[in-house]
Amino acid sequence: IQNRPHAILELYRDLVSHFHRECFTPEVLLPHVEYIKQLYYQAGPSKKTRSSWNVIISILTSLKFIRKTDNTIAAPRDLYDPNVELFSEFKQESDFPPTQFDSLQWLDFLSLLGLNRKVNSQLWLSFAKSLIEAVNDNEDFGISKRKAILLLANLAEQIRTDDLRPSADFLCQASSLAIVPSLDEKSPSDVLSYIIPDFKMPVRGWNTIKGSVIQLEDHDWELSCLCRPVLPKRFNLSTHLNFDAIIKTFGVCRVTPIIAAENLKELSKILSVCKELPDRGNTLEILHKLQDIFLSHYACINSCEKKDKEKLKELLQTSNCLYILDGQFSFKLVPGSHTVVKRPDLHSCIETVPEYCKSLIKFLDIIGSSSDLTINHCCIFLKTLWHNTRLGEVGLNPNEQSDARRAYDHFVTLSRLIKDPFDRIYQDLHIDNLPLLSEEEKLELATNLILNDAPWYRERLHRTSKCYKFIKTPPKDNFGNPSL
């Protein structure tokens, strides 16, 4: 080869045209092909020899000189590179060159002769459909999940690679196939499994790419996995120049404050069944991890745009979604409407917003938290106390009595300042009849109470009706009157 490469090349240019004859078995052909391979790598194509090489390579591409493991013979273009992950998962052993071709030089040369190294759109769709069939035949979930992640990673690579450029029709077909597995990444499922031993992720089974969430940031999985299917991290399109157009074509979603709010609502619902934490020695660590999960939701919601605030309020204002550590080894979830930023007087029902989320002003406004005690809090407290005492049948204990007095005094003082009509406040809080304190400092429904602001009321009331009682004398207003 070193002495007469051009003469040998011209010889093979004439000779290869006869290689398709039946007498040339793979065993006869292989030494010749190996010799041509050496010639190619030692005295490769040049301007003078390019046309000769084109002839030789064209013929070898369709030449069946490889005896496969199943004893059939094949041309390079009929085989697949075993180093391509997707091929190794979906193709049979007989679809790859035998072990004697395992070297990188052989595989590179076979690739020159047509060995399949790229997954085109047609192959990808066939692999996806075979995965769906395998899932329907109850293939082991771990195996199917691995195949699915490879398929999705390859699809993202195809989109990012300019020379492949899959068509819009292919992308539409791909997005409608149920090949997105239910993932189970570490957080929050590990924390929820600790707290609720029989916990199972609510989004299960197999889903389509369309409607799934794409992971762009570190927290995207935990911000969406309880309410939406999530694509694996290997489905990475973030570097694509037309990223927005591509995800629109696919119908995939980014994590938005609204998705985070839906997920937060589901997270709060899941944790509502937890009555006490299992004692396994690392409870405090789990509680702080759970706080971090809630905080990542709050921060995302806090980044919302003005146009989304009403939708977010609709989702969260009735949800027990504010996470509060309750002592050292437990937690509670309360609605935002039951919280204030400043420390309230009504400790038994109205909570202080925890320090870890006090700076998230937009989020606190969305969930209905206030900077200070409002008349709504007083109404909520009195209503809660009424139900806790079995609609007034059970007397108040000293602590409840003290809190009830404070709530009543705040209610009266604040009611003098509000501009909204009371029926609107009652409607917002779903209150038909508010319990207030009577003269005897017992909780009574407001419709059964009369303000004693005239000297003849008491005598007339005692003569005519026993069902009404006098309301506790309100604090005096700015004019010195006990008005209500």
Secondary structure, DSSP 4 states (H G I P E B T S, - for coil): --SSHHHHHHHHHHHGGGTTSTT--HHHHHHHHHHHHHHHHHS---TTTHHHHHHHHHHHHT---EE-TTS-EE-GGG-B-TTSHHHHHHS-GGGS--GGG-SHHHHHHHHHTT-B-S--HHHHHHHHHHHHHHHHTT--HHHHHHHHHHHHHHHHHHHH-TTT---HHHHHHHHTSEEEEPP--HHHHHHHHHHSTT---SS-SEEESTTPBP--STTTTTTTTTTS-B--TT---TT-TTHHHHHHHHT-B---HHHHHHHHHHHHHHHTT--S---SS-HHHHHHHHHHHHHHHHHHHHT--GGGHHHHHHHHTTS--EEEE-SSS-EEEE-GGGEESSPPS-TTTSEEPPGGGTT-HHHHHHHT-BSS--HHHHHHHHHHHHHHTTTTTSPPPHHHHHHHHHHHHHHHHHHTT--S-HHHHHHHHT-SS-EEEBTTS-EEEGGGEE---SHHHHHHHHHH-SS-EEBPPPPP-TTS----
